[in-house]
Amino acid sequence: RKEVEQDPGPFNVPEGATVAFNCTYSNSASQSFFWYRQDCRKEPKLLMSVYSSGNEDGRFTAQLNRASQYISLLIRDSKLSDSATYLCVVTQTGANNLFFGTGTRLTVIP
Amino acid sequence: GAGVSQSPRYKVTKRGQDVALRCDPISGHVSLYWYRQALGQGPEFLTYFNYEAQQDKSGLPNDRFSAERPEGSISTLTIQRTEQRDSAMYRCASSPGRASYNEQFFGPGTRLTVL
């Protein structure tokens, strides 16, 4: 079983729409949680960390449910520039390497 | 300031040859990571260093793969006797601290093609 599971999509949404991505992780000892964004042919970049209480950064909201081992990302008022692959990422206790999901591809359509 | 750099950006080699991939982390970053990314997949961990010490090499696929960071800065990932299945994007990342919550900054990657 993979450490991190994501729906690969693609998600095609119109500008202005709200879209949500989910992922699940298999190891209950997972310690830190992130969403990274990867544009086509580019390197992954940190979008936001995910905290237990949930956190928001502008149009982006991340949630963590430790009991269900579930992470979500909500994007409101989608922009064309939001088109990218969104990678769900976790670390485990005692290890610093990142475990990546396969990524969910989002295309925002004019 | 300068980000993580990697060289070469593209490497085409014949099966059986050795290759060395270089990573220049952000200056002063303590931790350095190597990942491999196949098309349509997220990066997969290979190994990482804190300063010059290799902390975890559990992700290296087999003993043809090795990495070093002798002076705690530049790192080299070496693949001996390359095979076609080694073809992938190899990414390096660096982080300012050792804690798992620190952001990792990725380089542009080296696209390796083994013929």
Chai-1 contact restraints between the chains, C-beta under 6 A:
chainA,res_idxA,chainB,res_idxB,connection_type,confidence,min_distance_angstrom,max_distance_angstrom,comment,restraint_id
A,Q31,B,S100,contact,1.0,0.0,6.0,A-B,restraint_1
A,S32,B,S100,contact,1.0,0.0,6.0,A-B,restraint_2
A,S32,B,Y101,contact,1.0,0.0,6.0,A-B,restraint_3
A,E43,B,F106,contact,1.0,0.0,6.0,A-B,restraint_4
A,E43,B,P108,contact,1.0,0.0,6.0,A-B,restraint_5
A,P44,B,F106,contact,1.0,0.0,6.0,A-B,restraint_6
A,L46,B,E103,contact,1.0,0.0,6.0,A-B,restraint_7
A,L87,B,G42,contact,1.0,0.0,6.0,A-B,restraint_8
A,T91,B,S100,contact,1.0,0.0,6.0,A-B,restraint_9
A,N96,B,S100,contact,1.0,0.0,6.0,A-B,restraint_10
A,N97,B,F45,contact,1.0,0.0,6.0,A-B,restraint_11
A,N97,B,Y48,contact,1.0,0.0,6.0,A-B,restraint_12
A,F100,B,G42,contact,1.0,0.0,6.0,A-B,restraint_13
A,F100,B,P43,contact,1.0,0.0,6.0,A-B,restraint_14
A,G101,B,G42,contact,1.0,0.0,6.0,A-B,restraint_15
A,T102,B,Q41,contact,1.0,0.0,6.0,A-B,restraint_16
A,T102,B,G42,contact,1.0,0.0,6.0,A-B,restraint_17
A,G103,B,G42,contact,1.0,0.0,6.0,A-B,restraint_18
